[in-house]
Amino acid sequence: MLPVWLFAAYLLVTYALHERSRIGQEALWTARQVSLVVEGELSNLKTVLDGLSRSPALANGDLLAFGAEARRLVQGTDEVITLRNLDGRQLASTGPELASDIPLMTPLTVDEREQLKLAGILVGNVFAGHRANEYRVAVTAQVSGFSGEPLFLSVSVPTERIRLAMLPAVPQGWTVGVGDREGKYVARSKMHDQVAGRPGLPEYVDKVVGRSGTFQSQNFEGSRLLAGYYRSPYSGWFYTANIPLSQVQAPLWWSFAQIGGIGLSALLFSLALAYFVGRRFTKATADLVGRADALGSGRAVEPILTSVAEFDTIGQAMITAEHAIAERTRELETVLETVPAAVWFTYDPQARQVIRNRFAAELMGLSPPPHRPFGKPDLVIDTLAYKNGQTISREDRPLSRAMRGEETTNEEFAYTLPSGAQRYLLSSARPIRSSEGSVVGAVQISLDISDRKRGEEQRQLLVNELNHRVKNTLAVVQAIAAQTMRNASSLAQAGQALSSRLVSLAEAHDILTRENWSGADLSALIAAAVEPHASLDRFDLSGEQVWLPPNIALSFALALHELTTNAIKYGSLSNATGSIAINWKLQEAGGDRVLELDWREKGGPPVTPGKTGFGTQLLQRVFERKNAGGVKITYDRAGLHCAFRVNLSEER
């Protein structure tokens, strides 16, 4: 039957080519006929312009009279007459667009002026009218004004008028369109309101080349068309006549159906023979397909039982390949389960179903379930991710971006797990592509850098704290040195006083260092400040346990040092009978912790106020702070009395 089918196919192809050629000629003839009808309508508009160009009012320069004459001429029609000068300025118009200030319109281009000069008439492109969803076309002629200057006289009509004019020339079943020189629709026999003024399909308009011809293309509805076109030398517009290819090919498909029926009968007969003759081959083929599917799915490949030797050989090759693939898979699983990095795979476009290794599960606070072996996808857990302090959505994370074809390298993320724990990961991700280059999956590898990040934060915190402490200490040393030099009577005295004060400051530093600079106990601080200068037996200490912040502890160490040295020089410690009572207590005042400490000397020589020295200045500057209460020094005859009032809450 093959020679019969080939001969029938030859006849059908010859018939189809002849029919297509005949319908193509009919399309050309239809486009030409429509062009004659439309060009006749345009000629009628030119006649209107010719009559107006001879108007006496125009020759005399009376634009108002000319405008009135033009309005009478187009009264009751949809025509609009416009008169412009070379610059495009509108001089007269019968349409609503003529305003009191006579707006400017777009001047004619050089090509349009040249065409107007050669042909005496210019058929313009489609443009938007004054009304909504209205498109118009204009015919323009050059006329002479009152002083002989060239003017442009135009008459425009809606594109609907062009459509109504061409409809009688459109055969049944055909679609005819008219396009301007820019490829925009002027009119269309169908769907005129939807396409008028719009550009034609580029693949359609680009095929309108030369004066006339035929081509195949798609229309706005997506149907294939056979089109004939003609471009008018008068207007520059092109006219197309279209007919669906389905109508052209209908007779051919009917012939194909007839031959197909005959062929189907022969095919059924052949299938019956194939069923009986090739039964063994089809069964063996089905067995091979099942084993190939098992090989691709990772299942065990069973031996094939067939009398066809070639198929048996292929089955044995599949079994060998299955063993090799299983061995390589076990090796890969061992590597992925051993490598100290978290690995995620996904073949889900949304990156919700993932395959994770043991380290990835542990990193997210999960335990790999014993019933889910490696390679089986699992639903990703919900975590909060941050990058540079900003919340990162799941779509912007490395694995999701890799599914979109992006590659990421060494990006740091902070994750907050459902348990509340926070981890820092250094992640890289790559897309998995097919042999054609399309993305079929993605892989992400992450290292847990939580300990490193916390260490970096701790080191930075310690460096900042050290900088702060060093700056404060240097400021105190600078103030001590400046005040000591200013109040000293000699260099030797200054050196001795400065050394003594620095030793007191160092002892306070030692106390704070032992406590990791968290603060100091007040009683221990008092003992450290006075013991190098006098015996504690001459001091009466009483008060509750008070913990001083670091800055206040340093200030008290310096203050107690100054009070002790002054007592040795001038006060109760300058003889063998004097003593000093130091009392303190904590009070709550408006939610603040306020320390009140009294230094009271007795048994020494009478005290008289003298020159304000460094010690007095230090006490006043250090403890006279906002809301602290400050320090009050009283020179009683029984001995010096110094009262401190310090707000400890301000130093938290």
Order of alpha helices (4+ residues) and beta strands (2+ residues): alpha-alpha-alpha-beta-beta-alpha-beta-beta-beta-beta-alpha-beta-beta-alpha-alpha-beta-beta-beta-alpha-alpha-alpha-beta-beta-alpha-beta-beta-beta-alpha-beta-beta-beta-alpha-alpha-beta-alpha-beta-beta-alpha-beta-beta-alpha-beta-beta
